Amino acid sequence: VQLQASGGGLVQAGGSLRLSCVASGSTSSMHAMGWYRQAPGQQRELVATVSSGGDIVYADSVKGRFTISRENAKNTVYLQMNSLKPEDTAVYYCKYRRYSGSTGINYWGKGTLVTVSS
């Protein structure tokens, strides 16, 4: 599975950005897609994920500000980020988890940088 993420950039605090991630290759009907982020000196953390069944999980820090959505026909997941804060500054990574029975394999995109200025 190959992942192509886009939409990062520089924005002022309070602004908005929309990230997109397209999956291609050996995709599966049983999967989850989502976004993680890693700030300098920090561990990679969950931002939001959505399963092929539509189950959504958000990190507490982004609830009410970020919205994850998907277009199954396009194997695409989006992350609409509103009311951005300087602490949202990070490299955002798209992740695709393909399930096979009780196991799964993770695929990661290269990451897109989001910088929020104060």
N, C-alpha and C positions, 0 to 999 in steps of 0.2 A: 504494500500500500504506500503510495506517495501522497504527501500532503503539501499543498501550496497555500500559504497564508499571506494575507495582504491587509492593508488598512491602517497600519501603525503610523505614528508621526508625532509632531509636537503640537500641543494644545495648551491653552491657558486653563487654570483652575476654573471649574464650573462649566467647562466646555464638554463637547461630545466627540466621540469617535466610533466608527463601526469597523470591526474586524471581520474578515471572511476567511474561510478555510475550505478548500476543495480537496476531496479525496479521490484518488484514481488508482487504477490497478486492481489488485485482488481484494476488492471490497466484499462485504458480506451483508446479508439482510439482518443478521444478528450482530449488532455492534453498538458502541457508544462513541460519541464524539464530544470533545470539550476543549476547554481552554485552561491552561495553567500559566503561572507567571513566576518570574524570578528576578528579584531586585538585586542590585550589587551587594555582595556579601551575605545574601540570604539564601535559604533553601527554596527550591521550586515548590509552589503551593497551588492548590486547586483554586480556580476562579469559578467555573461553572461547567457542568456536563449535562448532556441530554442523551438518553438511550434511544435505540431504534423504536422502542415502544412509547417514547414520549416522556419518560420519567426525567425530571430535572432536579439538579442539585446545585445550590449556590453556596459560595463561601459567605459567612456572616458579614464580612467586611464589604461585600458588594450588593447585598440584598437591598432591593428598592432602587438601586442605581443602574445596575447592569441587567440586560435581558439577553438570554441565549435563545436562539431559534434555529430551525433547520429547514432545508428543502431536500427531502429524501430523493426525489427524482434527479437532483443535481449533485447528490452526495456532498452537500455544502452545509456548513454550520456558520452561523453569524453570532457575533457578540456586539450588541449595542451598548455602548458605555456612555452614560450620562452623568452629569454632576461630578465630573472627574476631579480628583484630589491629587496633590503632589505625591502622596504616598501610593498612588496607583502607578507611579513610574516604575517600569520594569520591562523586561523582554517577555512577550506573551507567546506561548507555545501552543500550537494546536496538537491535540492528541486524538488518535483513532484506536479504539480497542476492539479487536475482532474476536468474537466469541466462537468457540467450538466445543459444544457440550459444556462441561464444567470449567473449562480452561479458557484463557484468553491471551492474546498477543497484543502488545502495545506498539504503536507506531507514532513517531513524533515528527512534526514539521521543524523547520529551521528556526522559527521564531521571528517575531516582528517587534520592533522597539516602540514603546509608547512612553513619551516624555510629557509630563504635566508640569508646567511652570506655575509658580505662585505669584 
